[in-house]
Amino acid sequence: MARRISAASADTKRRLADAALDQFHLKGYVGTSVQDLVAAAGAPKGTFYNHFASKEDLAVQTVRRYSDTFRVGTLTDPAAGPAVERLRRHFEALVATGLSKAAQRGCMIANLAGEVPAHSPAVAAAVAEHLEKWTAALTSALDEAKQAGDLKTDLPSPDLAEFIVNAWQGGAVHAKATGSLKPVHSFERMVALLVR
């Protein structure tokens, strides 16, 4: 028989997950301790291990949760409109997020990509999974837009998709390093030229 989870336990788990999203984005994987997570969540330290096997386990879940905010599934959903419009809306949402967070925090994926391979293969794999999923969805949408005649470019879709992902990640790192939104605006201008 499955163990019932109390409302208080579910609330503690949610607060820990929310704290992880904030702390890993702000301090990175290595810079965030379990103590940081429970303090940010306002939870007793002992409760952490009732909900998560380890910091690494929570970090993997957090990367997947953060990845969901990119809404890459809408890139390949024909019900969401023509592919070129899906691409434009996707980039507009990225830029809006970048303008609100990039200069202070960068992109959590880019931040973790720079540190986790040496510290956590599992978190590194979750980061790679996000990047591959995003690149594949962009490739599909770019191909579809080309086939519809809405996108005029001779650039191969996989190369263009990878370039866009890399430009976003590098721009987010640059924005964080300089405290400037200039890289986000540059990304916005260049993507508008590439996907028109």
Sequence and secondary structure as in RCSB ss.txt:
>XXXX:A:sequence
MARRISAASADTKRRLADAALDQFHLKGYVGTSVQDLVAAAGAPKGTFYNHFASKEDLAVQTVRRYSDTFRVGTL
TDPAAGPAVERLRRHFEALVATGLSKAAQRGCMIANLAGEVPAHSPAVAAAVAEHLEKWTAALTSALDEAKQAGD
LKTDLPSPDLAEFIVNAWQGGAVHAKATGSLKPVHSFERMVALLVR
>XXXX:A:secstr
      HHHHHHHHHHHHHHHHHHHHHTTTT  HHHHHHHHT  HHHHHHH S HHHHHHHHHHHHHHTT GGGG
G GGG  HHHHHHHHHHHHHHHHHHHHHHH  HHHHHHTTGGGT HHHHHHHHHHHHHHHHHHHHHHHHHHHTT 
    S HHHHHHHHHHHHHHHHHHHHHHT SHHHHHHHHHHHHH  
